[in-house]
Amino acid sequence: MTAVVSLARRGAAEVLGSALLAATVIGSGIMAERLAGGNVAVALLANTAATVAVLAALIGLLGPVSGAHFNPAVSLVEALRGRLAPRDAAIYAIAQVAGCCAGALLAHAMFDLSLIQFSTHVRTGTGQWIAEIAATFGLLLVVVGHRRASDAPWMVAAWIGAAYWFTASTSFANPAITLARSLSDTFAGIRPADVPVFVFAQLAGALLGYAVAHWLVAPPVRNGPGQV
């Protein structure tokens, strides 16, 4: 029988995982840009590798505690599936946003940057919005459709790593980390004015991914751990 984990512990896991994920995305972007000598492709490759590695590690580590969502879109879908109470989903979302924003501050502190800043990196246009729908659609297809909890770490990380490169937006696919990245005027940043449409596109992609996966694969996975 799977032990019941308290909401406090689950919330703490979501804060911690979200913070470390955001710190990795932003921090590796800073490091990559400094070392790549202006080669954006090399910088993005390094940013991708770090994100994929930490995502797989965090899902494997914290999946048994909270399900390792780290993403309000995922928590929303888990609530729609009846796997997470609506109240718990709201607490998860708050924890994820708080954690991601804390991760942005941590990244800035590690690289001796101003802790409080706002991005000037313009990310807008129909292509980028479609990209966010596609990236989040695929993410939720994996989340809902994977058959074994042990597959979640590598499948989710693999999808995000691929989506970094085949989407025009470089695959944010997460409202919480999108908000956090608007607080960082670095390689991974997004202009605050561009955040609302990105989040709308992500939620639309998540709901579409849930609907298609529910119809297409209907996995028999029952317990929360490993559902990210």
Helices and strands as residue ranges (DSSP letters): H 7-35, H 40-66, H 72-80, H 86-110, H 126-145, G 149-151, H 152-166, H 175-181, G 192-194, H 195-216
